[in-house]
Amino acid sequence: MAAHAHDNRVDDSPLWKHVKKEWKLYSFLILPLIYFAIFKYAPMIGNIIAFRKYRGGPNILGSEWVGFQYFQMFMKDPTFWRAFFNDLTLSVSYLVVKFPLVLIFALLLNEIRWMKWKKFVQTVSYLPHFISMVIVAGMVKEMVSLSGPINAFLGWLGYESIGFISLPEWFSSIYVTSGVWQSLGWGTILYLAAMTAINTELYEAARIDGASRFRLALHVTIPGILPTVMVLLILDIGSILGSNFEKILLLYNPLTYETADVISTYVYRMGITGGNFSYATAVGLFEGIIGLILVTIANEISKRTTKSSLW
């Protein structure tokens, strides 16, 4: 009787009714769910070797239990802490520069009234996002090389050439600048979509009150897209310890490890290159836990201050 009553409650639930009604639409979720199950969730089983000694071979879950030995090892490793603080520095610098620039650029795009010009600007700003990271890294290296256009311009001004790509102090600037160039236009898509949902009557009422275009953006547009802004900010905060691995791997070299080596590249060198798989897994697991904590804290702060959150 209890099981039968439970089945009736499930059948009568609004969600289940909607699934049965729109089953064709929900069927499109099957492939994405399979993808995430195989490539995102199943590999998480491998995190067990962060607590077990793995020497290679058929026993993919390790040969013996070692507890927190590998966590204690990287906590005492100064190279890890250098990578940790480099990761924080690069990610926070990138977030502080990119986040407001993307928002400002979206607001400026929204103010363009000539649609052909607006589409042209959007297309040009979107293009860098679709360029392969390998090509982007090659372009960046060419731009900042000793014979590149930047050093040519410096020479024209009377300055000596600078080996940007081999100087640790320049890596952060190169990483942030190239990242903003590549993501500026693409990052505006969600903001522009959110702006289209703002009630036009709010703009009309503000214009009647004599509001300028700047005031309209400040008091109507920004409050209207604030939930979207906060959700994107929460996601960005969650990836603070997840600097662009591919880009850094392609741009850095032993001369710039001092400021360019981050946790993901450290894990790559320790695990794939060095063969210390259990050690690298422990470091990667630590990075993931920190990211989860940051997302949770940012979500709670957003929920309490703006009433907008991911969950």
PLY file of the C-alpha trace (Angstrom):
ply
format ascii 1.0
element vertex 311
property float x
property float y
property float z
element edge 310
property int vertex1
property int vertex2
end_header
0.00 0.00 0.00
2.78 2.42 0.91
4.68 1.67 -2.31
1.49 2.12 -4.35
0.78 5.48 -2.70
4.36 6.57 -3.38
3.97 5.66 -7.08
0.79 7.73 -7.27
2.55 10.75 -5.74
5.31 10.45 -8.36
2.81 10.13 -11.21
0.85 13.15 -9.97
3.89 15.40 -9.51
3.97 18.46 -11.84
7.51 17.62 -12.99
6.63 14.05 -13.98
3.50 15.24 -15.81
5.59 17.75 -17.74
8.17 15.08 -18.59
5.47 12.75 -19.93
3.93 15.58 -21.93
7.19 16.89 -23.39
9.10 13.61 -23.55
10.42 14.36 -27.03
12.01 17.57 -25.78
13.48 15.85 -22.71
14.92 13.09 -24.91
17.50 15.62 -26.12
19.00 15.46 -22.62
19.98 11.80 -23.00
23.24 12.36 -24.91
24.45 15.25 -22.69
23.67 13.19 -19.57
25.58 10.21 -20.99
28.50 12.51 -21.82
28.64 13.95 -18.31
28.24 10.51 -16.73
31.13 9.01 -18.74
33.56 11.91 -18.99
32.80 13.99 -15.87
31.44 11.77 -13.11
32.95 8.34 -13.82
36.54 9.69 -13.75
35.89 11.02 -10.24
36.30 7.42 -9.03
39.98 7.86 -9.82
40.29 10.42 -7.03
40.68 7.44 -4.67
44.36 7.17 -5.69
44.94 10.46 -3.86
44.68 8.27 -0.74
46.29 5.14 -2.17
49.73 4.39 -3.64
49.51 3.92 -7.38
52.50 2.40 -9.17
50.93 1.80 -12.56
49.69 -1.45 -14.02
46.22 -3.05 -14.07
45.25 -1.97 -10.55
43.92 1.47 -11.47
42.71 2.18 -7.92
46.12 1.81 -6.30
47.88 -0.97 -4.43
47.83 0.16 -0.79
46.13 2.72 1.44
48.35 5.65 2.51
45.75 8.08 3.88
46.71 11.74 3.71
50.39 11.11 2.95
50.32 12.83 -0.43
48.38 15.80 0.94
51.02 16.25 3.62
53.72 16.05 0.93
52.40 18.86 -1.26
51.55 20.99 1.76
55.27 20.96 2.62
56.37 21.53 -0.98
57.35 25.20 -1.66
56.87 24.60 -5.40
53.21 23.81 -4.79
52.67 26.99 -2.79
54.36 29.02 -5.50
51.95 27.51 -8.03
49.02 28.12 -5.65
49.76 31.83 -5.22
50.55 32.23 -8.94
47.15 30.70 -9.70
45.44 33.15 -7.34
47.37 36.12 -8.73
46.66 35.32 -12.40
42.99 34.41 -11.89
42.14 37.34 -9.62
43.96 39.79 -11.90
42.11 38.41 -14.90
38.75 38.52 -13.11
39.26 42.08 -11.82
40.11 43.33 -15.31
37.80 41.19 -17.47
34.58 41.23 -15.47
33.94 45.01 -15.44
35.24 45.42 -19.02
32.83 42.81 -20.36
29.92 44.47 -18.54
30.89 47.94 -19.79
31.35 46.64 -23.35
27.88 45.01 -23.22
26.34 48.28 -22.03
28.06 50.18 -24.85
26.91 47.64 -27.43
23.37 47.96 -26.13
23.50 51.71 -26.75
24.32 51.34 -30.46
21.19 52.18 -32.43
22.45 51.55 -35.98
21.88 47.80 -36.23
24.34 47.14 -39.08
27.16 48.79 -37.13
26.11 46.94 -33.96
26.20 43.56 -35.74
29.59 44.39 -37.27
31.08 45.29 -33.87
29.60 42.15 -32.30
30.96 39.92 -35.06
34.46 41.40 -34.87
34.52 41.14 -31.06
33.25 37.52 -31.12
35.85 36.24 -33.62
38.83 35.88 -31.23
36.81 33.42 -29.13
36.74 30.95 -32.04
40.48 31.05 -32.68
42.33 27.94 -31.53
44.30 28.41 -28.31
47.40 27.13 -30.09
47.03 29.89 -32.69
46.34 32.50 -30.00
49.51 31.48 -28.13
51.47 31.66 -31.37
50.08 35.11 -32.13
50.93 36.33 -28.63
54.49 35.00 -28.86
54.94 36.67 -32.23
53.56 39.98 -30.97
55.89 40.13 -27.95
58.99 38.58 -29.54
62.18 40.60 -29.86
61.44 41.11 -33.56
57.70 41.55 -33.08
55.58 44.67 -33.61
55.56 45.69 -29.94
59.34 45.80 -29.71
59.47 47.46 -33.12
57.21 50.21 -31.75
59.37 50.53 -28.64
62.44 50.84 -30.86
60.72 53.56 -32.87
60.16 55.43 -29.59
63.84 55.04 -28.72
63.59 52.25 -26.14
65.53 49.00 -26.06
63.84 45.72 -26.99
62.31 43.70 -24.14
62.17 39.89 -24.04
58.61 39.85 -22.70
58.01 36.11 -23.07
61.13 35.19 -21.06
60.71 37.69 -18.22
58.61 36.47 -15.25
57.40 39.97 -14.34
55.64 40.36 -17.72
53.77 37.05 -17.78
50.74 38.26 -15.79
50.24 41.26 -18.11
50.53 39.07 -21.21
48.10 36.50 -19.79
45.46 39.04 -18.72
45.66 41.23 -21.84
45.43 38.35 -24.31
42.64 36.76 -22.27
40.54 39.93 -22.28
41.06 40.33 -26.04
39.91 36.77 -26.65
36.87 36.75 -24.36
35.61 40.35 -24.36
33.02 40.02 -27.13
31.92 36.49 -26.31
31.33 37.39 -22.68
28.71 39.97 -23.65
26.26 37.45 -25.13
24.47 36.61 -21.88
24.36 40.25 -20.82
22.82 41.34 -24.12
20.28 38.52 -23.90
19.35 39.62 -20.37
18.97 43.22 -21.55
16.36 42.20 -24.11
14.17 40.90 -21.27
14.03 44.28 -19.48
10.60 45.89 -19.65
10.74 48.75 -22.20
8.16 50.68 -20.16
10.84 51.25 -17.53
12.99 53.05 -20.12
10.03 55.11 -21.31
9.12 56.14 -17.77
12.72 57.11 -17.03
12.95 59.19 -20.24
9.76 61.03 -19.31
11.43 61.88 -15.98
14.33 63.36 -17.93
16.90 60.58 -17.45
19.95 60.70 -19.71
21.29 57.62 -21.50
23.90 57.24 -18.75
21.19 57.37 -16.08
19.11 54.82 -18.02
22.03 52.41 -18.05
22.83 53.04 -14.39
19.31 52.87 -12.94
17.40 50.63 -15.38
19.75 48.41 -17.39
22.21 47.38 -14.67
19.50 46.58 -12.05
17.64 44.63 -14.75
20.61 42.38 -15.53
21.92 42.16 -11.95
20.80 38.54 -11.44
22.73 37.52 -14.58
25.75 39.54 -13.42
25.78 37.81 -10.05
25.41 34.30 -11.50
28.34 34.88 -13.87
30.39 36.38 -11.05
29.74 33.32 -8.86
30.88 31.01 -11.67
34.01 33.12 -12.23
34.83 33.08 -8.52
34.49 29.30 -8.50
37.17 29.02 -11.18
39.67 31.31 -9.44
41.97 28.33 -8.89
41.47 27.16 -12.46
43.56 29.40 -14.67
43.52 28.57 -18.39
45.72 25.46 -18.41
46.16 25.19 -22.18
47.10 28.82 -22.59
49.63 28.84 -19.75
51.14 25.55 -20.92
51.66 27.04 -24.40
53.03 30.37 -23.17
55.19 29.59 -20.18
58.74 28.21 -20.07
61.24 27.37 -17.31
62.37 31.01 -17.23
58.87 32.17 -16.26
57.94 29.38 -13.80
58.38 31.91 -11.00
55.15 33.72 -11.94
53.57 31.47 -14.61
53.50 28.03 -13.00
49.98 27.35 -11.67
48.32 24.36 -10.00
47.08 22.81 -13.25
50.51 22.97 -14.91
52.11 21.74 -11.68
49.73 18.76 -11.67
50.56 18.10 -15.34
54.29 18.10 -14.66
54.01 15.95 -11.53
51.49 13.48 -12.95
51.76 13.11 -16.72
55.42 14.09 -17.08
56.80 12.91 -13.74
54.64 9.81 -13.26
53.63 10.77 -9.68
49.95 10.08 -10.32
48.80 9.78 -6.71
50.58 12.98 -5.73
49.14 14.88 -8.71
45.65 13.53 -7.96
45.89 14.80 -4.38
46.84 18.27 -5.61
44.03 18.27 -8.18
41.49 17.12 -5.57
42.61 19.91 -3.25
42.11 22.43 -6.07
38.59 21.13 -6.75
37.60 21.31 -3.07
38.82 24.91 -2.82
36.81 25.78 -5.94
33.68 24.20 -4.44
34.14 26.17 -1.22
34.58 29.44 -3.13
31.45 28.83 -5.22
29.41 28.05 -2.10
30.62 31.17 -0.26
30.00 33.41 -3.29
26.54 31.88 -3.76
25.57 32.52 -0.13
26.84 36.12 -0.24
24.91 36.77 -3.46
21.77 35.18 -2.03
21.89 37.36 1.07
22.77 40.63 -0.68
21.00 40.53 -4.08
18.56 37.62 -3.67
20.15 36.06 -6.80
22.00 32.75 -6.64
22.78 29.53 -8.46
20.85 27.44 -5.93
0 1
1 2
2 3
3 4
4 5
5 6
6 7
7 8
8 9
9 10
10 11
11 12
12 13
13 14
14 15
15 16
16 17
17 18
18 19
19 20
20 21
21 22
22 23
23 24
24 25
25 26
26 27
27 28
28 29
29 30
30 31
31 32
32 33
33 34
34 35
35 36
36 37
37 38
38 39
39 40
40 41
41 42
42 43
43 44
44 45
45 46
46 47
47 48
48 49
49 50
50 51
51 52
52 53
53 54
54 55
55 56
56 57
57 58
58 59
59 60
60 61
61 62
62 63
63 64
64 65
65 66
66 67
67 68
68 69
69 70
70 71
71 72
72 73
73 74
74 75
75 76
76 77
77 78
78 79
79 80
80 81
81 82
82 83
83 84
84 85
85 86
86 87
87 88
88 89
89 90
90 91
91 92
92 93
93 94
94 95
95 96
96 97
97 98
98 99
99 100
100 101
101 102
102 103
103 104
104 105
105 106
106 107
107 108
108 109
109 110
110 111
111 112
112 113
113 114
114 115
115 116
116 117
117 118
118 119
119 120
120 121
121 122
122 123
123 124
124 125
125 126
126 127
127 128
128 129
129 130
130 131
131 132
132 133
133 134
134 135
135 136
136 137
137 138
138 139
139 140
140 141
141 142
142 143
143 144
144 145
145 146
146 147
147 148
148 149
149 150
150 151
151 152
152 153
153 154
154 155
155 156
156 157
157 158
158 159
159 160
160 161
161 162
162 163
163 164
164 165
165 166
166 167
167 168
168 169
169 170
170 171
171 172
172 173
173 174
174 175
175 176
176 177
177 178
178 179
179 180
180 181
181 182
182 183
183 184
184 185
185 186
186 187
187 188
188 189
189 190
190 191
191 192
192 193
193 194
194 195
195 196
196 197
197 198
198 199
199 200
200 201
201 202
202 203
203 204
204 205
205 206
206 207
207 208
208 209
209 210
210 211
211 212
212 213
213 214
214 215
215 216
216 217
217 218
218 219
219 220
220 221
221 222
222 223
223 224
224 225
225 226
226 227
227 228
228 229
229 230
230 231
231 232
232 233
233 234
234 235
235 236
236 237
237 238
238 239
239 240
240 241
241 242
242 243
243 244
244 245
245 246
246 247
247 248
248 249
249 250
250 251
251 252
252 253
253 254
254 255
255 256
256 257
257 258
258 259
259 260
260 261
261 262
262 263
263 264
264 265
265 266
266 267
267 268
268 269
269 270
270 271
271 272
272 273
273 274
274 275
275 276
276 277
277 278
278 279
279 280
280 281
281 282
282 283
283 284
284 285
285 286
286 287
287 288
288 289
289 290
290 291
291 292
292 293
293 294
294 295
295 296
296 297
297 298
298 299
299 300
300 301
301 302
302 303
303 304
304 305
305 306
306 307
307 308
308 309
309 310
